[in-house]
C-alpha cells in the first residue's frame, strides 16, 4: 500500500498518534494536512513520552520525511518552539526531515487573541476551543484575508497583506473586546524573526509529494482531531474549523483522491470528547470518572479532563461510510478491563419517541436523544501484556467483532497500552 490515510473516527483523542507512529515505521513520508497546534499527539518511545502538536509524528523515525501540508494552519512561534524541544531531546529536525508548505496559512497574534476573547464573551454556546487561534485563522483563509507562509518569506508582501488585514482586526479588538490594538511594525518585527528560521524548511509540498508518489514512496497521512469534529460533517458548530475526515488529506496536501490506497480508521474502545457539544453516550457519573481515570483522559494540548462515554454504533456507522474506512485500529481496549458489563449504543430515541439509526444533522436533536443500548459482557483480565488475539479473553474478542460489524471493516491493529510494543498486529501477531 503506498498511500494510507489515518483518520480519527470519534471526536479526536483516539490515540491516532500511536497508530501513526507504528505505521510510520513502514512509511517514507508522513504528512499532516489539516488543523494546527490544537492537536496533541502523544507517542511513547521506551521511557520517553513525546507530545507533538504541529510536527508530524514521522519525525520520531529516522529516515522518514515529515511534511506539513498546505491545509495546516501554522503558528510559526509554536512550530519553532516545538522543533527546539524536539532537538533538545535528541530528535533530528532538519530541513531534510521536515518540510513546510509555502501555501500553509499563518496563525497571527490577532487570531490567538480573537479566539480566546470571542470564547470568553459568549454567554451560551461556548465551543470550548483550544484557544490556539485555529478558527479565526481558517476564517481569514476563507474570507481571503489570510496570510500564507510564502507571503511571510517576502517582507514587502507580508507587510502589505498585514497592513490590509490589521485595521479590521483592531476594530474588533478595541471596540468589541476592549483590547489594545496591535501594530503592523510589532508583528512584522516578530514574524520576520520567525521567517528567517523557518525559511530553510519551506517548499512547494505539492511538487514534493507528487514526486514522492511517482517514485513509489510510501506516504502516510496523519489526520488531526476526529471525524465528528469535521467542519462539514461533524457536530456543527461544536467542531474544529478544518476537514478532519479523510477529505482533508487531499485538499490539505494537494494529493488526488485517486491516489489514496487505504483508509485506516482509529477508534477508541469507548468514546471521549473534550470541549462542548452533544455527546449522546456520555457517562456523567462514577463510570465516566472511572473511564477518565483508567484511560488517563486529560487533553494533551490543554490538560482539560475529557468527557467519557460508551461506544456509539450510530456515530460509528456514519463515520465508517463517510470515510470509506478499509481497516480499523482499535485503541485503549485495556482501559475497559474490570467493567462487568459494557454498553453499546445501537440507536437513538428522540424526544418525540422516534427511534433513529442514522446520525442526525441537527445539534438540537443530538443534544436531546437518548441512547438505546445493547449490553455486552465485560472482562476482568488485564490486557496490557497481550500480543495476539488469542491472548485476549473471549469477551474482548467478541467486543472487537462487534466493532468490526458496526464499522464494516476488519480490525488490523489493537492497542493495549501506550508503549509501541503493547500492540496486536492482527495476522502478524507475535507468539
Ligand atoms: P479549536 O480546534 O481549538 O477551534 O477547538 C474546537 C473544538 O475542537 C473544541 O471542542 C476542541 O476541544 C476540539 N479539538 C480541537 N483539537 C482537538 C484535538 O486534537 N483533540 C480533541 N479535540 C480537539
Boltz pocket constraint, residues with backbone or C-beta under 6 A from the ligand:
constraints:
  - pocket:
      binder: B
      contacts: [[A, 11], [A, 12], [A, 13], [A, 38], [A, 39], [A, 40], [A, 127], [A, 128], [A, 129], [A, 130], [A, 131], [A, 132], [A, 133], [A, 134], [A, 135], [A, 224], [A, 225], [A, 226], [A, 229], [A, 238], [A, 239], [A, 240], [A, 241], [A, 274], [A, 275], [A, 276]]
      max_distance: 6.0
